[in-house]
Amino acid sequence: MKHAILETGSRTFIALEKGFHGKTLGAVQLTSNQDYREPFLIDGLTVHRVRANDIAHLEQTFARTGSLAGLMFEPIQGEGGVREITAEFAQRAAALCSARGAPLIADEIQTGMGRTGTFLACEALGVTPDYVLLSKALGGGLAKISATLIRRERHVDKFDVLHTSTYAEDDYSSGVALKTLELLDEAALAPERDDPDRHQEARDREHDVHEPHQRRIDRAWKETREQAQHHARDERQGVAGQYGHRTPSPWSRPPWNH
Ligand SMILES: Cc1ncc(COP(=O)(O)O)c(C=O)c1O
């Protein structure tokens, strides 16, 4: 949301009824559920809500909206009851955003990472969002990480300085995420991407594919746990410096890169 505001200079968003985008102060403004939102409403941000898959309502909302920071939607609404957005609605939203110069923002936190068969659920809707939000499965079940992908030509460079955080750009979680993407690509998505007819064949081989994948995840877990135990032991034994010296943190690199 901060990047969209920076890019467009607008503080008006369009979101969908029954949409869920989280509960942090900014995101909860776009979340539809009033119980989560109303205690934390903030001034200075306008959010118009559109009925999912109602193209006429979408067009009317654009018509009465001046400057626009972006339209955020989930390709399949998760918390809203597993409701699919239609390709027609998504494509119309993309066209209206494009005409307005505002980013189409796909929240793929639940649907991304191959969860619906393609890497992004948007692929099946025939739209290429300007921003994509990923999280959850991105951490491979090991790390807590989220990512905002922004089309290169829209990226505002100074955002990297204006939006930093203690836990952002963390090597350990990023390493886990990269490994997860690699495993996902080779184990799950590659057979379908290369040849859709191999889908059934891939299903038949699911056990063979899943097994090594699971073994690697298990090994990563084991190594991570062992390193955490070593680190805790070092701390207990006072190796981590009575004089302010600290042993190098095992978390600075993912275990499989040591
Ligand atoms: C679609 C979607 N967007 C956003 C979020 C919020 O993520 P976070 O809880 O990390 O703020 C969630 C969490 O469940 C989600 O399902």
The ligand as an SDF file (V2000), in Angstrom:
LIG
                    3D

 16 16  0  0  0  0  0  0  0  0999 V2000
   -5.1440  -13.3760    1.4500 C   0  0  0  0  0  0  0  0  0  0  0  0
   -4.4130  -12.8690    2.6440 C   0  0  0  0  0  0  0  0  0  0  0  0
   -3.8850  -11.6580    2.6140 N   0  0  0  0  0  0  0  0  0  0  0  0
   -3.2330  -11.1570    3.6630 C   0  0  0  0  0  0  0  0  0  0  0  0
   -3.0930  -11.8730    4.8240 C   0  0  0  0  0  0  0  0  0  0  0  0
   -2.4480  -11.2350    5.9820 C   0  0  0  0  0  0  0  0  0  0  0  0
   -1.1890  -11.6200    6.2310 O   0  0  0  0  0  0  0  0  0  0  0  0
   -0.5730  -11.2260    7.6410 P   0  0  0  0  0  0  0  0  0  0  0  0
   -1.3530  -11.9780    8.6530 O   0  0  0  0  0  0  0  0  0  0  0  0
    0.8270  -11.6840    7.5450 O   0  0  0  0  0  0  0  0  0  0  0  0
   -0.7000   -9.7660    7.7800 O   0  0  0  0  0  0  0  0  0  0  0  0
   -3.6180  -13.1470    4.9250 C   0  0  0  0  0  0  0  0  0  0  0  0
   -3.4820  -13.9150    6.1530 C   0  0  0  0  0  0  0  0  0  0  0  0
   -4.1470  -14.8880    6.4040 O   0  0  0  0  0  0  0  0  0  0  0  0
   -4.3110  -13.6580    3.7980 C   0  0  0  0  0  0  0  0  0  0  0  0
   -4.8850  -14.8590    3.8400 O   0  0  0  0  0  0  0  0  0  0  0  0
  1  2  1  0
  2  3  1  0
  2 15  2  0
  3  4  2  0
  4  5  1  0
  5  6  1  0
  5 12  2  0
  6  7  1  0
  7  8  1  0
  8  9  2  0
  8 10  1  0
  8 11  1  0
 12 13  1  0
 12 15  1  0
 13 14  2  0
 15 16  1  0
M  END
$$$$
